[in-house]
Amino acid sequence: MDWNEIQNLLSNIVFGVLLFAMVIYWVNLFFFREKVFISFLGRTSTVIANILLFFILCSRWIVAGYFPLSNLYESLLFLTWTLLTIYLYLETKTKSRLIGSILIPITLLINGFANLTLSPEMQKSSPLVPALQSNWLMLHVSMMLLSYATLIMGSLLCILFLVISRYEDIDLKVVENSSLPLYNVMLDYYEAKVISSSNEISELGKLKLLQSLDNWSYRIIGLGFPFLTIGIISGGVWANEAWGSYWSWDPKETWALITWLVFATYLHARLTKGWEGKKTAVLGGLGFFVIWICYLGVNFLGKGLHSYGWLS
């Protein structure tokens, strides 16, 4: 069994582990309301999948001799690993698995697409084409994928905000005057809704949950935006070195700029206009779809300077 077969086997194991983790998270969320043992089982499964992905990426790096981000398959694995890493950190801070119930299915779909849809030839490590034989490969591609993962996470929280608020305007400042402690906010709303007969307590739990989602989406998008900026700038420098032009309005470049503008608008609205809640959640939710168009959509819709190593 050669290295490619071993890596493919490990990728299939990751798919199975993520499928198991998804079932655990859903069962825990809908039937047991955060039982400690089941929560531990789900988190452990996620950690195992994350470690296996890290090992796969490192082994491809060692065997191939270059940073494993030269084709679509490797970028999908890297994106999945980054999403899981960010989620595990977020779960540690929020003490809840609600977000995992939404994110784990997405990572499962990404991993399934990489292993079940892409051909074996597209999954193999291959020598770098001349355009990719540059020291800029690691900086540019890693920054772009880090930004995609971080912004996808922040956008998911925005979408979750819109779903829970039912697309209504919510006054989040009410929570600041509440005497109830802000702990374990992801679970608090659901416990209040199930256990308490008081609509006032249930609504307060909902407000606390929405405020937490609003704050964390802002923080995560604020982290991902500099990654995206660095990725675009380094890509421009690399393009000038490889093709003699900083910007050529390639489909991938155009959609990267659109993505940057969407999240720049989000941050501008929060920092200078004082927007929060539904208004910014709509912008963040829009960013979720723009990212996927930028990352995968343009590779399916047409060719460009970035089509090598992806889809032909």
N, C-alpha and C positions, 0 to 999 in steps of 0.2 A: 504494500500500500504506500503510494507516494504522498508527498506533502499536500498536493491539491486534494486528494481523496480524503486525507485526514481532516483538512480544513473544512471540506464540504460536509463531512460527517459531524464535525463540531457545530457547524452552522445549523444543521438539521436538529441537533440536540438543543441548541438555543431556541429554535422554533418551538420544540416540544415544551421546554421549560417555560417560555413566555405564554404558551397556550394554557399550561397548568396554572401559572400565576394569574392570568386573566380570570379564569374560573374561580380561583380562590378569592380574588378581590371582589368579584361580583357577588359571590355567595355571602361573603362577610358583610358587604355593604347592605344587601337587600334582606338578609334573613337573620343575621346575628348581631348587627350593630357593633362592630369593632371588638369581637372576642380576642383576647390577648393571643391565644395559641394560633388561631387562624390568621391573625394579622402577622404574627411572627413567621408563619409558613409562607405567606405571600411575599413578605419582604425578603426572606431567605432565597426564595426562587428568583426574585428579581436580581439579587446580588450575584447569584450563581450565573445567571445569563450574562450579567455585566462582565464578570470575570472571564467567562469563556470568550466573549467578544474581544476583550482586551488581549487575550492570549492569541486569538486568531489574527488580529491586526499586527501584533508584535512578530508573530512567526512569519507572516507574509513579508514584513519589513526585512527580517533577517535573511530569509531565503531568496527573495527577489533582489535585495540590495538597494532598495529605494523606498521612500515613504509611501505607504499603501493607500494612495489616493489618486491612482492613475486611470481608473475606469469606474463605471457606474456601480458595479458590484461592490467594490471596495468602499466607495463613498456611501453606499446604503448601510454597510456594516458600521462604518464610522459614525454616521448619523444616528443609528440605533443606539450605539454605545454612548454617545454624548447625551442623547435624550434620557437614557436610563440613569446616567451619572447625575444629571441635573435634577431628575425626579427624586432620586434617593436623598440628595441634599435637601430638597424641598420637603420631603416627607419627614426628615429628621426635625426640621424647623416647625412644621405645622402639626406634627403628631397625628396625622390622619392619612387614610388610604383613599379618600374620595377622589383625589386627582389621579391616583394610580388606576382607578377603575375606568378612567377615560384615556389615560396615556398608554397603558399597557396594550390595549387593543390596537392602537396606532403603531406602536413598535412591532407588534405581531404582524400587522399588514406589511410594514416595510421589510421585515425580515422574510416574510413569506414571498413577497415580490422578488426579493433578491435571490432566494433559493429555488423557488418553484416556477418562476416565470422566465428569468434570464437563462439563456442556454449555457451548457457546461463550458463552451468556449469563452463566453463572456465572463465567466467566473474565474478563469485561470489567470494567474500572474503571467504577464508577458513583458518583453523588453519595452522600454519607454520609446515612444515616437520622438523624433528630433525636437519637436516643439516643446515637449515636456522635460527634456533633459536640461534642467535649470535649477539653480538653488532657490528660485522663487516658488517652486512647486509646493514645498512644505508650508511656507508662510501664506501664500494666497489661498490655496485650496483649503487648508485647515481653518483659516480665519472665516472663510465663507461658510463652511459646514458648521463651525461653532456658532456662527451667527444664525444660520438656519435653525439649528436645534434650539438655541436659546429663545429666538423669536417665536418659533412654533409653540414652545411651552407657554410663553407669555400670552400668545394669541389664544391658546386653548383656555386659559384662565378667563380671558375676556369673553369668549363664547359661553363658558360655564356661567359667568356673571349674567349674561343676557338670558340664558335658559332659566336660571333660578329666579331672576327678577321678572321673568315673563315680559321682557322688553319694556318694562315700565320705568319711569323716572323715580329714583329712590334717593331720599335725603340721608346720606351716610353720616352727616354731622350729628344726627340724633344719637348715634351710638356713643359719641364722645361724652355725652352727658349722663350716660347710663351708669348705675352703681354696680352692675354685674361685672365680674372679672372677665377679661378677654383671654380665656385659655381654651385650648382645643376647639377652636371655632369651627373647624370642619365637621365635627361631630355634634356640637352643641345644638345646632339648628334641628337636626334630625331627632335627637333625643327629646328636645322640647316639644317637637311636633307630635311625637308618638306618645310620650309619657304624660305631658301636661294637658290639662283641659283648658288652660288659660290662653286665649288668642293673643293676649298682650305679650306673654313670655315667648310664645311661638314666633311672633313677628319680630321680637327683639333678637331672638336667636338667628332669624333670617337676616336681619340687618348686620349682625356681627359677622356672619358668614360672607355676606356681600362685601363688607368693608375689607375683610381679609383678602378676598379674591381681587378686589380693586387694588389694594396696596401691593400684593405680590406680583400681579401682572405688570404694574408700573415698574417695580424693581427689576424684574427679569427682562422686560423689554429695554429698560435703561442700560442693562448689562450687555444685551445682544447688539444694540445699535452701534457701539464703538467697534465691535468685532466686524460688523458689516462694513463700516466705513474703512477700517484698515484693509479688509479683504478687497474692496473695490479699488482703493488707492494702489495697493501692491499689485493688483491685476493690471492696472494701467501702466505701471512701471515695467512689468513683465512684458506686456503687449508691445510697448515701445522697443524693448530689447529684442523681442522675437520677430515682430512684424514692422517695426519702424513707425508705429503710430500709437499714441496713448489711448485713443478712443476711435472705434470704427462703426459704432451703432450696430454691432452684431446683436442678434435676438437675445442672447444671454445677457449681454451688457445692458441692453435697453430695459429688460425686465429687472435686472439688478438695480438700476437707477429708479425704476418705478417702486420697487420694494423699499429702497432707501427713502424715497419721498413720502411714502405712506407712513412709515414709522417716525420719520422726522416730523411729520404733521402731528402724529400722536403725542410725541414728546413736547413739541411746541405748544400744543393745546393745553397740556398739563402744566407746563412750567410758566407760561406767560399769560394764559387765559384762565387758569384755575379750573379747567374742566376736570370732572371726575365722573364716575358712575357710568350711566348708559352711553353718553356721548363718546367718551374715550373707548368704551368697550366695543362700540360699533367699529371704530377705526381699527382697533386691535384685531377684532374678528375678521375684518376685511383683509388685514395683513396675512392671516393664516392662508387664505386662498391664493393671494399674490405670491407668497413664498413658494407654494407648490407649483405654480405656473412657471416661476423663475427656475426652480430646481429641476423639475421633470417635464413640465408642459412644453417648453420650447424645443426639447429634444425629440418629442413626438410630432410636433407641428411642422418643424422645418429644420434644415441644416444651417450651420453657421461655423464660425471659426472655433467654436467650442464643441463641435460634434464629435471630434476624435475621442476615442476611448469611452464613448457613451453609447448612443444608438445611431445606427447608420441606415 
